[in-house]
Amino acid sequence: MAQPAPPAPTPERPALRALNFFAHLKDQPQREQRQEIERLRKSFAASRSDHDRVRLALALTVAGASPTDESQALELLEPLVRDSRNDYHDLASLVAVLLSEQRRRGEQAAALQLKLERIKALEREMQERSSARGSRPR
C-alpha cells in the first residue's frame, strides 16, 4: 500500500510574513529598529507597495513609539483598512483598532494627570493657608 504524499507546503500569507517581520524587529535594539524604520521609509517611498506600507506601519508601532509615529502608522494603514479585498486588510484593521485604543487611553491618562496636578496644587494652597492662619498671633 502506498504512503500518502505529504501535504504540499502552503505559501506564507503576506500578513503572516509581516507579523514575522514585526516579531523579529521588536526584539532588536532600539538603534537597529530606528535604522530599519528609515530603510523602510525609503523602500516604501520607492515602491509604494502594500507590503512595504504594512511593514513600515508595524515598525512605527514598536514599543516606545512616539505619538507622531503612531499617527503615521494609522495614516499608512488607512487605505488597507478601507480595502476589504486587500491581503493585509484584516491585519491593518486590527492594528488600527489597537493604535486608536492606545491613543484614546493615552489621552485619558494625560487628562487624569492634569486633574491630579490641579488637585495637588489645591492641596498645597490649602496647606499654605492653614499654615498662615496657624502662625498668626492672636
C-alpha positions in Angstrom: 0.0 0.0 0.0 1.4 3.4 -1.0 2.0 6.0 1.6 0.0 9.2 1.1 2.2 12.1 -0.1 3.0 14.7 2.5 0.9 17.8 2.1 2.5 20.5 -0.1 3.8 23.4 1.9 1.3 26.3 1.8 2.8 29.6 0.8 3.1 32.0 3.7 0.4 34.6 3.7 1.5 38.2 3.3 0.1 39.3 6.6 1.9 36.4 8.4 5.1 37.5 6.8 4.5 41.0 8.1 3.8 39.7 11.6 7.0 37.6 11.5 8.9 40.7 10.5 7.4 42.6 13.4 8.3 39.8 15.8 11.9 39.9 14.7 12.1 43.7 14.8 10.7 44.2 18.3 13.5 42.0 19.7 16.2 44.2 18.1 18.0 47.0 19.9 16.3 50.4 19.6 19.1 51.8 17.4 18.6 49.0 14.9 14.8 49.5 15.0 15.3 53.1 14.0 17.7 52.2 11.2 15.1 49.7 9.9 12.4 52.3 10.0 14.5 54.7 7.9 15.3 51.8 5.5 11.6 51.0 5.3 10.6 54.7 4.7 13.0 54.8 1.7 11.7 51.4 0.4 8.1 52.5 0.7 8.7 55.8 -0.9 10.2 54.0 -3.9 7.8 51.1 -4.2 4.5 52.4 -2.7 3.7 48.6 -2.3 1.2 47.3 0.3 3.9 45.0 1.6 6.3 47.9 2.4 3.4 50.0 3.6 2.3 47.5 6.3 5.9 46.7 7.3 6.6 50.4 7.8 3.4 50.9 9.8 4.2 47.9 12.0 7.8 49.2 12.5 6.4 52.5 13.6 4.4 50.8 16.4 7.3 49.1 18.1 7.4 49.7 21.8 8.3 53.2 22.7 6.9 54.7 19.6 6.1 58.3 19.7 2.5 59.7 19.2 3.8 61.0 15.9 5.0 57.5 14.8 1.6 56.1 15.8 -0.2 58.7 13.8 1.9 58.0 10.8 1.2 54.3 11.2 -2.5 54.9 11.3 -2.3 57.0 8.1 -0.3 54.3 6.4 -2.8 51.6 7.4 -5.9 53.6 6.4 -6.0 52.6 2.7 -5.6 48.9 3.7 -8.4 49.1 6.2 -10.7 50.6 3.6 -10.0 47.9 1.0 -11.6 44.7 2.4 -10.2 42.7 -0.6 -6.6 43.6 0.3 -4.4 40.8 1.7 -3.4 43.0 4.6 -6.9 44.2 5.4 -7.5 42.1 8.5 -4.1 42.8 9.9 -4.3 46.5 9.1 -7.8 46.7 10.7 -6.6 45.0 13.9 -3.5 47.2 14.2 -5.5 50.4 13.5 -8.1 49.5 16.2 -5.3 48.8 18.7 -3.5 52.1 17.9 -6.7 54.0 18.2 -7.4 52.5 21.5 -3.9 53.1 22.7 -4.2 56.8 21.6 -7.5 57.1 23.4 -6.0 55.7 26.6 -3.0 58.0 26.3 -5.4 61.0 26.1 -7.3 59.7 29.1 -4.1 59.3 31.1 -3.0 62.8 30.1 -6.3 64.2 31.3 -6.1 62.4 34.6 -2.5 63.6 35.1 -3.7 67.1 34.6 -6.5 66.7 37.1 -4.1 65.2 39.6 -1.7 68.1 39.2 -4.6 70.5 39.8 -5.6 68.6 43.0 -2.1 68.7 44.2 -1.9 72.5 43.6 -5.2 73.0 45.5 -3.8 70.8 48.4 -0.6 72.9 48.6 -2.7 76.1 48.5 -4.9 74.8 51.4 -1.8 73.8 53.4 -0.2 77.2 52.9 -3.4 78.9 54.0 -3.7 76.7 57.0 0.0 77.3 57.9 -0.5 81.0 57.5 -3.6 81.0 59.8 -1.8 78.9 62.4 1.2 81.2 62.6 -0.7 84.5 63.1 -0.6 85.9 66.6 -4.0 86.0 68.4 
